[in-house]
Amino acid sequence: MRDVGLQIAQVATVLFLAPLLQGVIVQWQERVQRAQGPGIFQPYRDLWKLFHKQLVVPETASFVYWIAPIVAFTCVLTVPILIPVLTNYPLPQSDMGDILGGGLILTLGSFMVTLAGLDSGSAYGGIGSSRAVLLAILAEPTLILVFVGITLLAKAMLPFVVNHLLVADPALYWSPAHLFLVAAFFILLLVETDRLPIHSSTHLEVYMIEEARILEYSGPLLALLKWAGMMKQFILYTIFCNVLLLPWGLSVQGTALGALAAAVALFAKFLLVAAAVVVVETMQSRLRYYRYQEPLAASFLLAVLAIVADQLR
């Protein structure tokens, strides 16, 4: 029963702390640009407001429009069961899938949102969906290559095994193959969390990607999509920190105090990565959309170099 409780706690951690991470990133981004910022708890207020707003549905919308937010929200709630969020050992349902399975589940949620953007019949929805698919052309193969590199490095695709090996073997942690994988995944993190200098979280037609896909949503359905996006960001940060970059600080015994300490340590890791993301995003000049392939090509090359370096190790 304790492990079941820990598994529920992992899902609850992602569910309730994801808006806080989003608030911290937005606040830091505003402060770096010498602005006041909305406050770190603003995402919670936004979700509360959206859940209490009226639902407006386009006349051309089909059943895809209705089920896409639910599928996307459910997908991101499933992934925390498969990855190390609070404990460094598998919990009862963690064997349902490996790290590749978690990636496929996240991709399914994004695919449904893309379909919903097209289904709404809005020109903006079509723009956002087409741009998201173009980004996925390079992002998804690179993500698969990163997972292949992790598999070759650890001889397993279970995130818990990778975590244990990196903690136990400093030589493996500082090996070129692992460092290349960290760099490749960091670029993917920027892409998947809309932090490239071709993205915009505002309603500017030139740069809209994620916002354009969900522009026709309102009320509770929009709240589910926003919340799902925040949780996806939280999950990607968790994989990056607990599996690749900083695999320490997880609960070993599975006690309540250990799980609480692991949650605090996890958010401290997030603050370090979020600071790096904000600095990188702020330092880069705004790029035209057609240059999206440059950082993704760099990430692809780093993943290939990681595989080559592992085979030469």
SULMOQUI-V289460 format. One line per field, one symbol per residue. ss: DSSP state (2 for helix, 1 for strand, 0 for the rest). A space follows every 10 residues. Layout:
BEGIN
ss->???
END
This chain:
BEGIN
ss->0222222222 2222222222 2222222222 2200000000 0222222222 2000000000 0022222222 2222222220 0000001000 0002220022 2222222222 2222222220 0022222222 2222222222 2222222222 2222000022 2222222202 2220022222 2222222222 2200000001 0000000102 2220000022 2222222222 2222222222 2222200000 1000022222 2222222222 2222222222 2220000022 2222222222 2222222222 220
END
